[in-house]
Amino acid sequence: MSGERFCMLIIGGYGTFGGRLARLLGDEPRLRLLVGGRSLEKADDFVADLRTPKDGAEGLGSNNLGAMVQAVRFDRDGDLTEQLTRMRPDLVVDASGPFQSFGKDAYKVAEACIDLSIDYADIADSTGFVAGIGGLDAAAKAKGTFALSGLSSLPALSFAAMDAMAPHFSRIESVAAGIAPSPHVKIGLNVVRAIATYAGKPVAVLRNGQPTSGRGLIDAMRVTVAPPGVKPLRSRKFLLVDAPDLKLLPQHLADLKSSFTGVGTEPQPLQHLLSLAARLVHLRLLPSLLPFSRLLQRASHAFAVGEHRGGMFVRVGGVDHAGRRLSCGWHLIAEGDDGPFIPVIAVDALVRRLLTGIRPENGARPAAGELQLADFEAAFQRFSITSGITMENQEAPLPLYQRILGSAWERLPPALAALHAGARVASGRARIERGGGLLARIVAGVIGFPPAGEDVPVTVRFAADGDREIWTRDFGGTVFRSWQAEAKGRDRNLLVEVFGPFRVLMALVPDGEKLRLVVRGWRFLRIPLPMFLAPGGDTYEEERDGRFHFHVEIGGRLTGLVVRYTGWLVVEE
């Protein structure tokens, strides 16, 4: 190390991702951070802002600056040996890009670092760049240094998630991963340029065990990002992107038959227009979308509508150790402005490991599998980021709620877990309120909701019917039925409950001692209906005094209150 502090140079340190990395590591007093870029003036301005206390501000970079931070001019097209020798960093992190456009001297920064025995890392997401770093392996080992490429969401985090799910499988046959950025995050120009380079162009993927070409930003899959126990993102299409995982996965998984990496942006109509533009490139009506990068960036900023939440998923399919088909999914959701920190969390974890004396093995290689999921989860605790794993054994299913909740099942209070873990009959008492409007009475009559009453005896019978559960509720002699199941396709990871002709889609969200059921969509005779007319109300289950309590409220803008029933149940032996 240089001096008393570990010295780290961030190339592109005042840019979109380099700036976030500097803020993330700014609380570390053992660090000397060199914020580098071609413009010393911009670097100075960024460092001054980083050092300025933010009145009333909370979070990263507000008042917790502990690192020694210095602005420096660094020109990757200049004399690299002279610049690096003068700065004497222990670690160089390249957070610039786009790495797709670095040309024939793409690795000159990494090579200069290796020549000077300086460790190197980057956040590249270019397939060719990340996969090709191994060409420097012998030189790095000879110099006793490491050079890690792709310390970003793809492949570092995606491989860490896959490795966490791998022990459940004897054979992994399919892997799909995707990123869903918040529409309110300002996407950097370099990110847009990187995407534009392969829009409409061939992208190497695996299908049915054979290498083939997909179509960038045209081929798609629909996914609902839904971490266990959190309100999911809205279902969306993920368009195929060229990510390092597509090249690296076949090298790690001998039985792999299919692969996919995608991006799902909001608003979806704007993404659809982008896909149409990519088709023009595919049909050779346009040579490339690269000249339109700035226009695409402005459009993404101008149409920033939707929830300020982002997410990511990794889905694995194959065969478990008993020879049964198994699918497994890791999902993540980041609230507000926390999502854009995810691509640099791997570097943050690497640096903090280095500060404790834990070094990667010497050599040059992609960062796939370099970190464990626990390394990321430790960093997630500094943010409003939730992640978790769900499993579905298609031949021997778990109880319905346990399948949907995944790892969040363990957070359920015992009374709730007992009722949903295979109970056949439960009984108790209830209070029932009914809406007085004409439409509310019609809806209640169609479904068969019970009349209003106080201290009404209630019995609920649960019957398994394939992969669904039939709930028969008896409120003082008035019986109505519904059935529940795990939603499929675009609504995967949601609970679907069917009342007569109505189908309601809900997210299961643990909240302390409560399990909330949050409506995320609804259908009438399978026809999608507008969300602003969806049945609303505060619906949850909770444990009180060791007993299962329910609070169900159904109503809407057109109907007003339809029914509200509250009470308790005890599982019968």
C-alpha positions, 0 to 999 in steps of 0.5 A: 500500500502507498503510505498509511492509506490504501490509494485507489484511482477511479477513472471516470470518477465524476461520471455516472457510475464512477461518481456513485462509487466515490460516494459509496466509498467516501465513508472509508477513512482507510482510503485515499480516493483519486477522482480522475478524468480528462477534465480536472475542472469537472473532477474538482467540482465533483470533489468539492460537492462531495466534501460539502455538508448537505444540510438536512441530507441523509444517506451516502455522501451527505456528511460522512466523508472519511476518505481522503479525496483528491481530484486528478486529471487522467487521460487514458489516451495520454502517457499511462505509464507516466500518469500511473507512476506519478499517482502510485495507486494500489488499485485502478478502477475503470468506471468510464466506457463505453467499453464496446468502443475502446477499439484495438487498444481496449486493454491498454489501461489494464496492461499499463497497470499490470506492467507497473504491478498495480491491481486493476478492476472495471465495471465493464458490461461489454461481452467481448471486453469482459471475456477477453481480459483473460488474454492478460492472465499470464502477465498478471500472474507474473507480476503478482497482480489481479485484473478483474473485468465485469465487476458490475450487475452483469456478470458479477452480481448475476453470477453470485445470485446463480451460485447461491441457487446452484446447490439446489440443482444437480443439473442447470439447463437454463439461465435468464437474467434481466435489469429493470431500471427505474424510469426516473434514473437519468441514464448516462450517454455512455450507457445509451451508446453501449446499448445502441451498438448492438440494437438490431444486431446479432447477439450470441445466445443458446437455444435448445443446447445449440449456439445461435443468434438472437436479435438485440433489443428485439427478442424478448421475454416477459417477467414480473420482478418480485422479491419474496415479501415485497410489492413486485414491479409491474410485469414487463417485457425484457429486451435481449441485450448483449451482456457478458453472461451470454459468453461466460455461462456456457463456460461455467455450465456444461449442461446449459441449453438456453440463455438470455439477458435483457433490459426492461425499461419503463414506460413500456410504450417507449421501449416498444418504440426502441424495439421498432427502431432496432427492427429497422437496423435488423432489416438494414433500413438503418445502419445503426442506432449509435448516431441517435444515442443522444436523442434516445437519452433525451427521450428516456429523460423526457418520458420519465413516468411510472414508479420510482423503483428498479429491479433485477432478476436471475432465473435458473431452471434444471433438475434437482438432486432427486431428478425432478424438474426445478425452477428457481428465481432470485429477484431484487427491487431497489427503491427510489435513487438507490438502484443506480448504486447496484452496478458499483456495489461489487467494486465496493465489496472488493475494496472493503475485502482488500482493506481487511487483507482479503485479496483475489487470486492473482491473474486476469479474468472476468469477475463472474463468480468472484464475489458471493451473494452475501457480499452484495447483501451486506452492502444492500443493507445501506440502501432500500434494496430487498432481494430474495430467492423463490423456488418451485418444484414442479413435481412436488410443490410446496404449500401455495403461500410458501411457494410464492413467498419463497425465503420471506416465508420464514418471516411469517408469524407462527399462526399465519404459517400454520394456517397456510402450511396445509391446514384443512379446516379453521374456525372462529368468529367474524364481524361483517359489514356490507356496502349500501350502494346498488352496484356494491349490492349487485357485486356482493350478490354475484360473488355470494358475500355474507350479509352484515352481522356481529360475532358471526361464527365462521368456518373456512375449509381448504381443499387442494385441487392440483396446484390451486387451493379452494377456499370454502367460507361459511359465515353463519350458514352463508357459504361462498367459495373462491380459489387461489393459485400462483399466477402464471406467465406475465403475472408470475410470483403473484397470488391469484384469487378467483371470485366467480367471474372476477380474478384478482392478482395480489402481492404477498407482502410481510409487514412485521406481524402482518401479511398484507395482500396488495392488489396488482391487477384484476380481470373480468372473465379474463379480460384485463381491467383498469387498475384505477378501478381495481378493488381496493381496501386494506387487506391483511392477516396478522397474529395477535395473542398467538391467534390468526386474525384477518381483515378483508376489505373489498371495494372500489371507486365505482362501487364504494365498500362492497364488504369488510369482514374481520375476525379470527381463526384457529386451525382445527386438529 
